[in-house]
Amino acid sequence: MKRRSVLLSSLALAGLHPARAQPLDKPRRIAFLMAGSTPRPGQFSTVDAVSSGLRERGYSALQPHAWYADGRIEALPALAQQALAWQPEVLVTNLTPAARAAQQATRSVPIVMAGSGDPVATGLVQSLARPGGNVTGVAALGPELAAKSVELLHELRPGLQRLGVLANAADSFTPPLLQALTQAATLLQLQLAVEHVREPSQYAAAFARWRSEQVEAVFVQPSLPGRAAAELALRHGLPSGSFVRGFVEQGGLLAYANDLAEIARLAVDYVDRILRGATPAALPVQQNTRFDLMFNLRTSRALGLQLPGTLLQRATEVIE
C-alpha cells in the first residue's frame, strides 16, 4: 500500500490519472482548430507535424481532423462547435483567436495551444506555471517578435519614420501586441499609423490612408489574412513584415517568426501526456526558444530593395 501511495502521489504531481490511461493502438480523435489557411504543398503544416509526431509515439490508430478559418476570425466560433460535435479527445489550436474560440466553446475538452501570443494577458490561462483550466500548451513570443520585426524594418530602411500597422480588430491579442509595437517605435523614434481591420476587404482603404500619411513600411498582424496585405504592400511599394513564416511565403518581405517545427514538437508532448491521463490545469505552459528570420528575395527585387549582407547572413531561410 505504501508503494502504491508513493506511485499515485508521483503521478498526481505530473497531472496523471493512471485509471484513465488508454492503449496506444486505440482510435484517438484529435481535432485541430486553425485560424489560418490550409497550407499549400511544400508549406509547413502544424496539423501534419503534430499528427506525425503522435504516430511516432505509437498512436497507430490516430484520427486527426482539421478545421481552418482562412483568417476569418468571425468563423472560428462556429468551427469550434463543429470540431466539438466530432467529439475529439483533445483540441489543438494555433494563434490566439482559435484558442479563444475553443475556450469559449468548451470548458471540459482539453485544449492544447500550438502557439498563442501572451495567453495570460488574453485570459486563456491564469498563469504560465498554473494554467488553471482546460487550456495549456505553447505560448509563442508574439509581442517580442513583433518588436523585433519593427527593428528589422528600420534596419532595412534606416530613414524610416512612419510605420503602418495592420491590426486585427477582432483579436484579443491586439492590445498587448500594440503595446509592444509602441514601445519599439518609441525607442526607434518611429511614428505608428495603426489601422484596425477585420477582413481583407478593408485593407485597400487602410493603404489609401497610409499613402496620404506618407507611411514608408507596413507591419501585418499574423491573425489577419497575409496574402492580400503582402500584395497591397508590394503594389504600393512598401516593405512589409510580420512574425509568422507564412507571411513571407505569401509574398511579404520579411518575418521574424517562431520556429513552427519546435512548437509542433512541444505540442505533441502535451497531447501525448493528456491522452495518457494528464489534466491541462496541471501542465505548465511552455514558451518556444527557437526563431527564424526569413526574407522573400522576389519581393525585395520587385521593391527595388537591396537586402544588406548583414541581414542576409543572419537569415535562417531565404525564399527566391
Order of alpha helices (4+ residues) and beta strands (2+ residues): alpha-beta-alpha-beta-alpha-beta-alpha-beta-beta-alpha-beta-alpha-beta-alpha-beta-alpha-beta-alpha-beta-alpha-beta-beta-alpha-alpha-beta
